[in-house]
Amino acid sequence: MIEIKMQVDGMQCGMCETHINDAVRRAFPVKKVTSSHSKNQTVILSEKNIDEAELREVIGNTGYEVVSVSKAPYEKKGFFSFLRK
C-alpha cells in the first residue's frame, strides 16, 4: 500500500473536503481518502501508485490547488503492529 499526502489550498469547510474526496474516489481506485480543511491536507491510501499529474488535474478540476504531494509506503498501524517486526 502507498500513502499519498497532498497539501490542498482553498478548502474552507466540510463540504470542500467532501468535493475533493468524491473527485478522488471517482477518478482512482483507492482504499481510503480523507481530507481536512483545517490542515489543508488530503491523505489517500491506495494499492497502486497514482500519477501525480493526473491527481493534480483531478483536484484542479474541482477548483482547488494542489500545493505539494508526498508519497510513502504505508503499513497499517494497530494494537498488535509491534508483533510484525
BELUR-V76953 format. One record per run of one state. SS is the DSSP state (H for helix, E for strand, C for the rest). FROM is the first residue (numbers start at 1). LEN is the number of residues. If there is no record, write none. Layout:
# BELUR-V76953
[[SS,FROM,LEN] [SS,FROM,LEN]]
This chain:
# BELUR-V76953
[[C,1,1] [E,2,8] [C,10,4] [H,14,14] [C,28,4] [E,32,5] [C,37,4] [E,41,6] [C,47,5] [H,52,10] [C,62,3] [E,65,9] [C,74,7] [H,81,4] [C,85,1]]
